Amino acid sequence: MESAIIMFVFLSVVVGGYLLPSIIACFRHHPNGAAIFVLNAFAGWSFGGWLIALVWAVIHFRADSA
């Protein structure tokens, strides 16, 4: 039973870390959030794709003033 809990926590941390750029984009209401998610989902397995998605998610964007 204890090993199942440890495995659940471990997998939650791994999946959360993998999807971190998408989570950040979602919470920031990034206008390109869907594109960041697609990049993260399909290229996030490589460190370069994950890093590009992370930078894109945290980069400052200007909200429309209209």
N, CA, C and O of each residue as an XYZ file, in Angstrom:
264
protein
N       0.827     -1.191      0.000
C       0.000      0.000      0.000
C       0.869      1.252      0.000
O       0.593      2.212     -0.719
N       1.913      1.229      0.809
C       2.793      2.393      0.903
C       3.534      2.631     -0.404
O       3.760      3.778     -0.790
N       3.911      1.566     -1.083
C       4.622      1.725     -2.353
C       3.702      2.307     -3.426
O       4.167      3.019     -4.316
N       2.409      2.011     -3.351
C       1.458      2.589     -4.305
C       1.340      4.092     -4.097
O       1.236      4.842     -5.068
N       1.354      4.535     -2.870
C       1.286      5.968     -2.569
C       2.550      6.664     -3.057
O       2.482      7.743     -3.646
N       3.685      6.055     -2.815
C       4.952      6.628     -3.272
C       4.978      6.705     -4.790
O       5.429      7.705     -5.348
N       4.502      5.669     -5.467
C       4.457      5.666     -6.923
C       3.515      6.748     -7.443
O       3.833      7.418     -8.426
N       2.370      6.929     -6.806
C       1.414      7.957     -7.205
C       2.027      9.352     -7.058
O       1.896     10.183     -7.957
N       2.685      9.606     -5.948
C       3.330     10.902     -5.727
C       4.436     11.117     -6.750
O       4.560     12.209     -7.304
N       5.230     10.107     -7.004
C       6.319     10.213     -7.978
C       5.778     10.516     -9.370
O       6.278     11.415    -10.045
N       4.762      9.774     -9.806
C       4.189     10.011    -11.131
C       3.524     11.378    -11.221
O       3.571     12.014    -12.274
N       2.911     11.837    -10.147
C       2.310     13.176    -10.136
C       3.363     14.256    -10.311
O       3.146     15.222    -11.042
N       4.491     14.104     -9.653
C       5.575     15.072     -9.776
C       6.169     15.044    -11.188
O       6.452     16.095    -11.762
N       6.355     13.866    -11.738
C       6.922     13.741    -13.090
C       5.988     14.351    -14.128
O       6.428     15.131    -14.973
N       4.716     14.009    -14.074
C       3.753     14.549    -15.043
C       3.589     16.056    -14.848
O       3.499     16.798    -15.826
N       3.551     16.506    -13.617
C       3.469     17.946    -13.343
C       4.676     18.693    -13.865
O       4.541     19.793    -14.401
N       5.849     18.115    -13.717
C       7.061     18.746    -14.240
C       7.085     18.763    -15.751
O       7.528     19.735    -16.362
N       6.608     17.680    -16.359
C       6.568     17.604    -17.820
C       5.605     18.644    -18.387
O       5.896     19.267    -19.408
N       4.470     18.833    -17.736
C       3.450     19.765    -18.217
C       3.578     21.164    -17.621
O       2.687     21.992    -17.806
N       4.650     21.436    -16.922
C       4.832     22.733    -16.273
C       4.672     23.912    -17.230
O       3.993     24.870    -16.861
N       5.250     23.908    -18.433
C       5.028     25.048    -19.333
C       3.556     25.259    -19.674
O       3.098     26.400    -19.745
N       2.820     24.188    -19.884
C       1.393     24.298    -20.192
C       0.610     24.816    -18.992
O      -0.312     25.617    -19.148
N       0.970     24.367    -17.810
C       0.297     24.814    -16.590
C       0.538     26.302    -16.374
O      -0.390     27.039    -16.042
N       1.775     26.747    -16.559
C       2.102     28.163    -16.402
C       1.338     29.003    -17.415
O       0.785     30.045    -17.061
N       1.299     28.565    -18.672
C       0.582     29.303    -19.714
C      -0.906     29.395    -19.383
O      -1.529     30.432    -19.610
N      -1.469     28.327    -18.854
C      -2.886     28.322    -18.496
C      -3.181     29.312    -17.374
O      -4.137     30.084    -17.456
N      -2.367     29.289    -16.336
C      -2.600     30.186    -15.208
C      -2.347     31.647    -15.561
O      -2.930     32.542    -14.949
N      -1.485     31.896    -16.540
C      -1.200     33.271    -16.953
C      -2.151     33.745    -18.051
O      -2.048     34.886    -18.501
N      -3.061     32.898    -18.483
C      -3.998     33.219    -19.572
C      -3.233     33.701    -20.791
O      -3.575     34.711    -21.406
N      -2.190     32.954    -21.126
C      -1.338     33.302    -22.259
C      -2.145     33.183    -23.547
O      -2.845     32.189    -23.737
N      -2.064     34.179    -24.443
C      -2.849     34.122    -25.674
C      -2.458     32.963    -26.592
O      -3.255     32.565    -27.441
N      -1.262     32.418    -26.444
C      -0.809     31.289    -27.239
C      -0.771     30.000    -26.410
O       0.044     29.113    -26.661
N      -1.649     29.915    -25.438
C      -1.651     28.766    -24.534
C      -1.851     27.439    -25.240
O      -1.222     26.447    -24.874
N      -2.718     27.403    -26.248
C      -2.951     26.155    -26.968
C      -1.711     25.719    -27.739
O      -1.378     24.535    -27.772
N      -1.031     26.676    -28.356
C       0.190     26.356    -29.098
C       1.300     25.898    -28.148
O       2.081     25.006    -28.481
N       1.361     26.503    -26.984
C       2.352     26.096    -25.986
C       2.057     24.665    -25.536
O       2.977     23.866    -25.358
N       0.780     24.343    -25.353
C       0.415     22.987    -24.960
C       0.799     21.980    -26.048
O       1.335     20.914    -25.745
N       0.527     22.315    -27.310
C       0.863     21.403    -28.403
C       2.373     21.190    -28.474
O       2.836     20.059    -28.619
N       3.140     22.277    -28.371
C       4.602     22.154    -28.379
C       5.067     21.305    -27.205
O       5.915     20.426    -27.357
N       4.507     21.576    -26.038
C       4.893     20.836    -24.841
C       4.536     19.357    -24.957
O       5.313     18.493    -24.551
N       3.364     19.067    -25.509
C       2.911     17.681    -25.606
C       3.722     16.877    -26.611
O       4.014     15.705    -26.374
N       4.093     17.498    -27.739
C       4.740     16.736    -28.798
C       6.265     16.871    -28.829
O       6.945     15.983    -29.344
N       6.807     17.951    -28.295
C       8.259     18.124    -28.298
C       8.826     18.237    -26.896
O      10.034     18.399    -26.727
N       7.968     18.154    -25.887
C       8.425     18.289    -24.512
C       9.288     17.149    -24.025
O       9.993     17.290    -23.026
N       9.245     16.003    -24.722
C      10.062     14.854    -24.317
C      11.538     15.154    -24.454
O      12.365     14.571    -23.752
N      11.878     16.080    -25.373
C      13.280     16.493    -25.478
C      13.467     17.715    -24.597
O      12.561     18.538    -24.463
N      14.606     17.829    -24.015
C      14.845     18.960    -23.119
C      14.720     20.278    -23.866
O      14.226     21.260    -23.312
N      15.168     20.310    -25.127
C      15.088     21.544    -25.913
C      13.654     21.983    -26.150
O      13.338     23.162    -25.992
N      12.780     21.058    -26.525
C      11.375     21.390    -26.739
C      10.695     21.840    -25.461
O       9.898     22.778    -25.471
N      11.010     21.173    -24.357
C      10.441     21.545    -23.066
C      10.917     22.934    -22.650
O      10.134     23.733    -22.136
N      12.199     23.221    -22.874
C      12.747     24.513    -22.493
C      12.148     25.636    -23.335
O      11.836     26.703    -22.806
N      11.985     25.412    -24.633
C      11.369     26.420    -25.497
C       9.931     26.683    -25.047
O       9.509     27.838    -24.987
N       9.181     25.640    -24.733
C       7.806     25.812    -24.259
C       7.778     26.573    -22.940
O       6.903     27.414    -22.731
N       8.720     26.289    -22.053
C       8.776     26.981    -20.767
C       9.087     28.461    -20.948
O       8.436     29.313    -20.343
N      10.074     28.769    -21.776
C      10.423     30.178    -22.017
C       9.244     30.900    -22.662
O       8.929     32.029    -22.285
N       8.597     30.266    -23.623
C       7.456     30.859    -24.293
C       6.309     31.110    -23.305
O       5.593     32.104    -23.429
N       6.136     30.226    -22.339
C       5.061     30.370    -21.359
C       5.316     31.502    -20.375
O       4.376     32.163    -19.934
N       6.573     31.731    -20.028
C       6.862     32.748    -19.012
C       7.224     34.101    -19.605
O       7.307     35.091    -18.878
N       7.441     34.156    -20.916
C       7.827     35.419    -21.524
C       6.678     36.423    -21.385
O       5.507     36.051    -21.461
N       7.013     37.655    -21.186
C       6.020     38.708    -20.997
C       5.296     38.958    -22.315
O       5.926     39.105    -23.363
N       3.994     39.003    -22.254
C       3.217     39.345    -23.433
C       2.391     40.581    -23.113
O       1.994     40.806    -21.969
N       2.145     41.362    -24.127
C       1.398     42.605    -23.948
C      -0.074     42.327    -24.211
O      -0.437     41.816    -25.271
N      -0.914     42.662    -23.249
C      -2.359     42.495    -23.425
C      -2.868     43.607    -24.333
O      -2.371     44.732    -24.288
N      -3.856     43.288    -25.150
C      -4.441     44.307    -26.018
C      -5.080     45.402    -25.178
O      -5.737     45.123    -24.175
N      -4.886     46.634    -25.587
C      -5.418     47.760    -24.824
C      -6.786     48.178    -25.324
O      -7.339     49.167    -24.843
N      -7.343     47.453    -26.273
C      -8.661     47.835    -26.837
C      -9.793     47.434    -25.922
O     -10.957     47.677    -26.238
